[in-house]
């Protein structure tokens, strides 16, 4: 795996999914993470993200349903973490509705605030059709181009064994690879590829600092 030495700095670094691993690995590197709509969500289907960016009003339009330890937004198919420490299903859903709506508004505010943004999508290794992968990434880039008024780059993270021939002529799309992804629902449990995620976030790095003002569940466990 080759990594460029040049540091690329951004005023916002925003994960688009497909799960929490990107946000978790960024946190390990910098000890903070910016709250974002998809930062701690499960968006294993890239089309779901694209559909929300095309029509953000579909979020919450058909309600939420509990799926295991997460809540699925029925209209978009995206799964979100609820705050189960509230110990009441109604309170958990009310908090989640409020949080999703707030983060949706924040997503579009950070798209027009004049800072350079980095959007990151960790593309799952489950697709057998390279043309589908390519179309997903291009569609994601072009819908971002429609809704983001700031300068921005799109970083796609792949497993090293997948989609080896994928290339793009657009200088705003970057492909970087790690050796392996963690299982979907165990992203904070070793083993994880700290080495190569670390190299990615040494190259693609924040031009800002945020105070660490909350404790995440994985810190409580560890």
C-alpha positions, 0 to 999 in steps of 0.5 A: 500500500502506497501513501502520499506524504503530503498532509491534506488538511480540512475544516470538517472531516465527516464520515458517511459510513458504512459503519462506526469504524471510520469515526472510531479510528479517527478518534484513536488518532486525534482523541476527538471526533466531530458529530455528524449525521452518519458518523455512528450509523450503519450505512452498508448500502451506499445508495441509502446515503445517496438517497438521503443526500438527494432527499433529506426529508425522507429521514424519519418520514416513516418512523423508526423500528428497533433492530437488535441494538440499533434503530432503523430509519424505515424510509432510508434503511439507515441504522442509528444508535440509540442512547440505551442508557435512558432505560426507556424505549420511548425516551430513547426514540425521542432523543434519537428523533431529536438528534437525527434532525439536529445532525441533518441540519448540521450536515447541510450547514457545514456544507456551506460554511466556507471551510474545506470538507473531507467526506469519507465512505468506507465501501463494503467488500460485499459487492461482486460487480466492480461497475456497481462499485464505480457507479456508487462512488461517482454518484456519491461524489456528484450528489455531494457536488450538488449539495456542498458549496464548500471546497471538498474531497471524497475519500473512499476506504477499501480493503486491500484485497478488493476492487484492485483495478478501480480508478477515477480521473477526478482529482477530488476522489481519493482511494486509500486502503487498509488490510482489513475491516473489523466485523460490522458490529465489533468495530471497537474490539481488537483486532483492528487495522490501527496501522493503516487507518493511522497512516490514512489519518496522518495524510488526511487530517483536521485543521482544527481541534475540538474539546473532548466533552463526552465519554463514548461507550468504547472508552467505558468498556476499555 
